[in-house]
Amino acid sequence: MNYQIIANLKSPMIISENRQSDISESLSYMPGSTLRGAVAAKYLLDDGSPDDKQFRDLFVENPVFFPNLFPADYNTSYITKVIPLTTVSCKRHDGFIKKEEEPSHGVYDILAEKIIEQNYPHIYIPKTCPECNNDMKVYSGFWNGNIHSPKKISSKMIFQRHTGIDRLTGTIADKIFYTTQAVADFYKKDNEKKYEPQNLIGEISLTNPQYENLKSIIDEKYFFAGADRTSGMGEFNLSLKKQQHVQVDINKWNTSFKDKLKSVIRDQIEENEIFNNKIENEQIRNQIEEKLLSQGLYFTVNLNSHTILADRFLRPTAELELSFENIPSNEIQTVIKVARSQTIRGWNSAWGMPKSDDIAVSMGSVYLFKYTGNNLDLLDNELSRLISKGIGLRKEEGFGNISICDDLHIEKEVI
C-alpha cells in the first residue's frame, strides 16, 4: 500500500549540503536518510531499544524504504516530482507557462531530440526557444506532477545571521559574523499576504504491519533533524495519508513517445539546411524512422532520488543494467542515458562520525530502454516489482527510488 508521508515544519530546518564549515547552504528538501535517522532517534529517545522487535522490523530485518521529502504544493493532491534532466527552458525567461503572471516561455523535454543527437549528430540542431529564439538551458528542481497544470514547486529558503560569542566574556566576539541558510517553516501563497506552514511530502510503500508500527511511532510526536537542533532548529511532525496508486500504461506511453519522436525526426530534417532536396529528405527520414520506430517498445526509468550504482567490482558506475528474472537480457536494450554524478555525504548521529562518501547518479537522471519481446504483461509486472524494491545501494535511506515513463517526455509542445 502506498502512502503520502508529510512533514509539517515547526521551525526552520538546516540540511547542510556538505561538511565544510565555510559553506552554509542548505538542501531545499529532506533526504530519506535524514528522515530515517530522525524517526529512529525519536524511538530510542522514548526509551526504545535497538533490540525491540518493533525497531528491528522497521529498520533492520525488513527495513522501510524512507523517501526523500520534497516541498509540497498547497492546492493539489499530486505528489511533488523531480524535474528530469532532459527538461529545458528559455535561458532568458525560464519556467512553466503561467497565466496572468510574469512571462515565462515554457518548459520542453528533449529526450526524443537526444536520440537524434546520439545516432545522427550530423543532422541534429539544438532546440531553441519558440518565443524569442534564445538558447534553452537545463531546467531543474521540482514540479507538482500535474501535466495538465504544471507548476514548479520550491521551498521557501531563509538566511539567518549570527555573531560569534567570546568564550571568556560571554559577549559578542570581535570580527565573527556568519549566516546560515535554512528551509523556512512557512511560505507565502501566490498573490496573497497570508503565510502558511511549510510541508514536505513524499511517497512511501508500507505493508500493513509496517504501517501500524510506523504510525505508533509518529502519532502526536515531534521530531528533530538537521543542524542546530539544540537551538530549536529542525522541528517537525509527521503524518501518513493513503495515496491512490496510478498504474502507468506503458504501451500508451510508448505510442505517444514514438509519435513525438517521429515529429522530431521530421522537424530536424526540415530545419537542416544540408538537405534541400525533397526526395532526399524523404529517403533519409524513412531510413531514420525504420531504425528508430519500426520495432520495440520504449520506456524510461527516472531517478526520483540520488542512486548509488556499483559494478560487479563494487566500483561506482552510471550504467544501469536492468536484469529481470523472467525476461531474457537480450530483450532489454539501453537506448540512451542522460545522467549526472553526485557525491553523497552524511553524518551518522549514532556513531557521532561522518559517513563515508559515495558517488551516486543524481536525481532527475533518465535512462531510456527498448523492450523487443512480445509479453507486455510480463514487462508491466517486472517494472512494478522494480519500482517497489528500488535499485542500487542504501535503498532504505531513500536512495534508488525510481519511477517509469514520465509524462513530460511525451509532451510535444512547450508547457
matplotlib code that plots the C-alpha trace (Angstrom):
import matplotlib.pyplot as plt

x = [0.0, 1.3, 1.0, 1.9, 4.2, 4.0, 6.4, 4.9, 7.8, 7.5, 10.8, 13.4, 15.5, 19.1, 20.2, 23.8, 24.9, 28.4, 30.6, 32.7, 32.1, 32.7, 29.7, 26.3, 23.9, 21.1, 19.3, 15.7, 14.3, 14.7, 16.7, 15.4, 18.5, 17.7, 14.1, 15.1, 17.6, 15.1, 12.5, 15.0, 16.4, 13.0, 12.1, 15.3, 14.9, 11.4, 13.0, 13.1, 15.8, 17.6, 16.8, 13.0, 11.0, 9.3, 12.6, 14.1, 11.1, 11.2, 15.0, 16.9, 15.2, 12.5, 13.5, 11.2, 12.4, 12.2, 11.8, 13.1, 10.5, 10.1, 8.4, 4.6, 2.1, -0.7, -3.5, -3.1, -3.2, -0.3, 3.0, 5.9, 8.2, 11.8, 12.1, 14.0, 17.5, 16.1, 13.9, 15.0, 13.6, 14.5, 17.6, 16.1, 12.5, 12.6, 9.7, 6.4, 4.0, 1.9, -1.3, -1.7, 1.7, 5.3, 6.1, 7.7, 8.5, 7.7, 9.4, 10.1, 11.6, 14.3, 14.6, 13.5, 16.0, 18.7, 18.2, 18.7, 21.8, 23.3, 22.5, 22.5, 24.7, 25.2, 21.6, 20.9, 20.0, 19.7, 16.3, 15.8, 13.1, 10.0, 9.1, 12.4, 14.8, 17.2, 19.1, 17.4, 19.1, 18.5, 15.6, 16.0, 14.1, 10.7, 7.3, 3.7, 3.4, 0.2, 0.9, -2.4, -1.5, 2.3, 3.9, 7.4, 7.5, 10.2, 10.8, 10.9, 14.5, 15.7, 19.0, 19.8, 22.6, 24.7, 27.5, 30.2, 30.3, 33.6, 34.1, 35.8, 33.4, 30.2, 29.7, 29.8, 33.2, 35.1, 35.2, 33.0, 29.8, 28.2, 25.0, 23.2, 20.6, 17.6, 14.3, 11.7, 8.8, 6.4, 5.6, 3.5, 0.7, 0.7, -0.8, -1.8, -0.4, -1.3, 1.5, 1.0, 3.0, 5.7, 5.1, 7.4, 5.9, 7.0, 5.5, 6.3, 5.3, 4.3, 2.9, 0.0, 2.4, 4.9, 2.1, 0.9, 4.4, 5.4, 2.1, 2.5, 5.9, 5.0, 1.5, 1.3, 5.1, 7.7, 11.0, 14.2, 16.5, 19.4, 21.9, 21.5, 18.9, 19.9, 18.9, 15.4, 16.0, 14.7, 11.5, 8.6, 5.8, 4.8, 1.6, 0.5, -2.2, -3.3, -2.1, -4.0, -1.8, -1.8, -0.7, 1.3, 0.1, 3.5, 2.0, 0.1, 3.2, 5.3, 2.8, 2.9, 6.7, 7.1, 4.7, 6.7, 10.0, 8.5, 7.7, 11.2, 12.7, 10.7, 11.4, 15.2, 15.4, 13.3, 15.3, 18.6, 20.0, 22.2, 19.2, 17.4, 16.1, 12.6, 13.2, 16.5, 14.8, 12.1, 14.6, 16.6, 13.5, 12.3, 15.7, 15.8, 12.2, 12.8, 15.7, 14.1, 10.4, 9.9, 10.1, 10.4, 8.7, 10.3, 10.1, 12.1, 13.5, 13.5, 15.5, 13.4, 16.4, 20.2, 21.0, 24.2, 25.1, 28.0, 29.5, 30.5, 33.7, 31.7, 33.1, 30.8, 29.1, 26.5, 25.5, 22.1, 21.7, 18.1, 18.1, 14.7, 14.1, 11.6, 12.8, 15.9, 18.6, 18.8, 15.2, 16.1, 18.3, 19.7, 18.9, 20.3, 21.1, 21.0, 22.8, 24.9, 27.1, 26.6, 28.8, 26.8, 27.9, 26.2, 26.5, 25.9, 24.4, 24.6, 28.4, 29.0, 31.0, 30.7, 29.6, 31.9, 31.4, 29.6, 29.4, 25.9, 23.8, 21.9, 18.1, 16.4, 18.6, 16.8, 17.5, 15.7, 15.3, 13.7, 11.9, 11.9, 9.9, 6.2, 4.9, 3.7, 2.0, 5.3, 7.2, 4.5, 4.9, 8.7, 8.8, 6.2, 8.4, 11.4, 9.6, 8.6, 12.1, 14.2, 17.7, 21.3, 22.7, 21.4, 17.8, 16.4, 17.9, 15.9, 18.4, 17.4, 13.8, 12.5, 9.5, 8.9, 7.6, 7.4, 4.6, 7.0, 8.9, 5.8, 4.7, 5.1, 4.6, 6.2, 4.2]
y = [0.0, 3.5, 6.4, 10.0, 10.9, 14.5, 16.5, 19.7, 22.0, 23.7, 25.6, 26.3, 23.3, 23.2, 20.2, 21.0, 20.3, 19.3, 19.2, 22.3, 24.9, 27.8, 27.0, 27.4, 26.4, 24.0, 21.5, 22.5, 19.1, 16.4, 13.4, 9.9, 9.2, 12.3, 11.2, 7.7, 8.9, 11.3, 8.6, 6.1, 8.6, 9.5, 5.9, 5.4, 8.6, 7.5, 4.6, 2.3, -0.2, -1.4, -4.9, -4.3, -6.2, -3.1, -1.3, -4.3, -4.8, -1.1, -0.6, -3.9, -7.1, -5.8, -2.1, 0.5, 2.5, 6.1, 8.5, 12.0, 14.6, 17.4, 20.8, 20.2, 22.2, 23.6, 23.2, 19.8, 16.1, 15.3, 14.1, 16.5, 15.1, 15.7, 17.6, 15.3, 16.3, 16.2, 19.2, 22.6, 26.1, 29.5, 30.9, 34.4, 33.7, 30.2, 28.4, 26.7, 28.9, 31.0, 32.8, 36.4, 36.4, 37.3, 36.0, 32.6, 31.0, 27.4, 24.1, 21.4, 17.9, 16.9, 13.2, 12.5, 15.0, 13.3, 10.2, 12.1, 13.8, 10.4, 8.5, 11.2, 14.1, 15.4, 16.4, 17.4, 21.0, 22.1, 23.2, 27.0, 28.9, 29.2, 32.6, 34.5, 32.1, 32.2, 29.1, 26.7, 25.5, 22.6, 23.4, 21.7, 21.5, 20.0, 20.3, 19.4, 16.3, 17.6, 17.6, 19.5, 22.3, 22.1, 24.3, 24.5, 23.8, 25.3, 25.5, 28.9, 29.5, 32.0, 33.3, 33.7, 36.0, 35.1, 36.7, 34.8, 34.7, 35.3, 32.3, 34.4, 37.3, 35.8, 38.8, 39.3, 38.2, 40.7, 40.1, 36.9, 37.2, 34.5, 33.4, 30.1, 29.1, 27.1, 25.8, 28.1, 26.8, 29.0, 30.0, 32.7, 31.8, 33.2, 36.7, 36.5, 38.1, 35.1, 32.8, 29.1, 26.3, 24.7, 21.0, 18.5, 15.4, 12.0, 8.7, 5.6, 2.0, 0.1, -3.3, -3.3, -4.3, -1.7, 0.9, 0.1, 0.1, 3.4, 5.1, 4.2, 6.0, 9.2, 9.9, 13.1, 13.3, 15.8, 15.1, 16.9, 16.8, 18.7, 21.1, 23.4, 21.1, 22.3, 25.8, 24.7, 24.2, 21.3, 20.6, 18.8, 16.3, 13.5, 12.2, 9.4, 9.6, 6.9, 7.6, 6.3, 4.1, 5.2, 2.4, 3.6, 2.4, 1.6, 0.7, 4.1, 6.0, 4.2, 5.1, 8.8, 8.8, 7.3, 9.8, 12.6, 11.1, 10.9, 14.6, 15.4, 13.4, 15.4, 18.7, 18.1, 17.1, 20.1, 22.6, 21.2, 23.2, 20.4, 18.6, 20.9, 18.2, 16.9, 13.4, 13.1, 14.4, 11.8, 8.9, 9.9, 10.4, 6.9, 5.4, 7.0, 6.1, 2.5, 2.3, 4.1, 3.4, 0.0, -2.4, -2.5, -0.7, 2.3, 3.0, 5.2, 4.7, 8.0, 8.5, 10.2, 10.3, 10.0, 6.4, 4.6, 2.2, -0.2, -2.6, -6.2, -5.0, -2.5, 0.5, 3.5, 3.5, 5.4, 2.4, 0.9, -2.7, -4.0, -7.7, -9.3, -12.9, -13.7, -11.6, -12.5, -9.9, -9.6, -8.3, -5.2, -2.7, 0.5, 3.3, 6.4, 7.8, 11.4, 11.3, 13.4, 12.3, 13.4, 13.0, 11.7, 12.9, 12.4, 12.2, 9.2, 10.5, 7.1, 7.0, 10.7, 10.4, 11.4, 8.7, 7.6, 9.4, 7.6, 8.6, 8.4, 9.1, 12.3, 12.5, 13.6, 11.3, 9.5, 6.1, 5.1, 1.5, -0.5, -3.8, -6.2, -9.0, -9.6, -10.1, -6.7, -8.0, -9.6, -6.3, -4.5, -6.9, -6.8, -3.0, -2.7, -5.0, -2.9, 0.3, -1.2, -2.5, 0.3, 0.0, 0.3, 0.5, 2.1, 1.9, 2.0, 5.5, 6.9, 6.2, 4.3, 5.5, 5.3, 5.8, 5.0, 6.8, 10.4, 12.4, 15.2, 13.1, 12.7, 16.3, 17.7, 21.3, 23.8, 23.8]
z = [0.0, -0.9, 1.5, 1.5, 4.3, 5.2, 7.4, 8.8, 9.8, 13.1, 12.9, 10.2, 9.1, 8.1, 6.0, 5.2, 1.6, 2.8, 5.8, 5.1, 7.8, 5.5, 3.3, 4.9, 2.1, 2.9, 0.8, 0.0, 0.8, 3.5, 2.3, 3.2, 5.3, 7.4, 7.8, 8.7, 11.3, 12.9, 13.3, 14.7, 17.1, 18.4, 19.0, 21.0, 23.0, 24.0, 26.0, 23.0, 22.4, 19.2, 20.2, 20.3, 17.7, 16.5, 15.9, 14.1, 11.9, 10.7, 10.5, 10.4, 9.3, 6.9, 6.6, 5.4, 2.4, 3.7, 0.8, 0.2, 1.3, -1.3, -0.9, -1.1, -3.2, -1.1, -3.5, -5.1, -4.2, -6.6, -5.1, -5.9, -8.5, -9.6, -13.0, -15.4, -16.6, -20.1, -19.4, -20.8, -20.7, -22.2, -20.6, -20.6, -19.4, -17.9, -16.2, -17.0, -18.9, -16.4, -17.0, -15.8, -14.2, -15.1, -18.6, -18.8, -22.2, -21.0, -20.5, -23.0, -22.8, -25.2, -24.6, -28.2, -29.5, -27.5, -29.5, -32.8, -31.3, -30.3, -33.5, -36.2, -34.9, -38.4, -38.7, -35.1, -34.4, -30.8, -29.6, -29.3, -27.5, -29.8, -28.4, -28.6, -30.4, -27.4, -26.3, -24.0, -20.8, -18.5, -16.1, -12.8, -9.5, -8.5, -10.1, -9.0, -11.3, -12.9, -16.7, -17.3, -15.0, -14.4, -11.8, -10.3, -6.6, -4.4, -0.7, 1.0, 2.0, 4.6, 5.8, 9.5, 10.7, 13.7, 15.7, 17.5, 21.3, 23.2, 25.5, 28.1, 28.4, 27.1, 24.9, 21.1, 19.7, 17.6, 13.8, 13.9, 11.8, 9.7, 8.1, 7.7, 5.2, 6.1, 4.8, 6.3, 8.4, 6.4, 2.8, 1.2, -1.1, -4.6, -4.8, -1.1, 2.0, 4.2, 5.3, 5.6, 7.3, 5.1, 4.4, 2.8, 1.1, -0.2, -1.2, 1.0, 0.4, 3.6, 4.4, 7.0, 9.9, 8.9, 8.7, 12.2, 13.6, 12.0, 12.8, 16.5, 16.5, 14.7, 16.0, 18.1, 18.4, 17.3, 15.6, 15.0, 12.0, 10.5, 12.1, 15.1, 16.8, 20.2, 19.2, 18.3, 14.6, 12.5, 14.5, 12.6, 13.0, 10.6, 9.3, 6.9, 4.3, 1.8, -1.7, -4.7, -6.9, -10.5, -13.0, -15.9, -19.3, -20.9, -24.3, -24.5, -23.3, -26.0, -28.7, -27.7, -27.4, -30.9, -32.2, -30.7, -32.0, -35.5, -35.3, -34.1, -36.9, -39.5, -37.9, -37.6, -41.3, -42.5, -40.4, -41.5, -44.5, -45.7, -47.3, -49.7, -51.9, -51.0, -52.4, -50.5, -47.3, -47.7, -48.2, -45.1, -43.0, -44.0, -43.1, -39.7, -38.9, -40.0, -37.5, -34.5, -34.8, -36.6, -33.7, -29.9, -27.1, -25.4, -21.7, -19.3, -15.8, -14.0, -10.8, -8.1, -5.7, -5.9, -6.8, -5.8, -8.6, -8.5, -10.9, -10.1, -8.5, -6.3, -8.2, -8.8, -12.2, -14.1, -16.1, -15.3, -16.4, -16.0, -15.0, -14.7, -13.6, -16.3, -19.2, -21.2, -21.0, -24.8, -24.9, -22.9, -24.8, -23.4, -25.9, -24.1, -20.7, -19.5, -16.2, -13.8, -10.9, -7.3, -4.2, -1.2, 2.2, 5.5, 9.3, 11.5, 14.7, 16.4, 15.9, 16.1, 12.9, 9.2, 6.9, 4.1, 0.8, -2.0, -5.7, -7.0, -10.1, -9.5, -9.1, -12.3, -14.4, -17.2, -18.7, -21.9, -22.8, -25.6, -25.0, -28.0, -26.5, -27.0, -23.5, -22.3, -19.2, -18.0, -18.6, -16.6, -13.7, -13.7, -13.8, -11.0, -8.9, -9.7, -8.6, -5.3, -4.4, -5.9, -7.4, -6.2, -2.7, 0.6, -0.6, 3.0, 3.3, 0.3, -2.4, -5.6, -5.7, -9.3, -11.5, -15.1, -18.2, -17.0, -18.7, -19.6, -22.1, -24.4, -24.4, -27.9, -27.1, -24.7, -21.5]

ax = plt.figure().add_subplot(projection="3d")
ax.plot(x, y, z, "-o")
ax.set_aspect("equal")
plt.show()
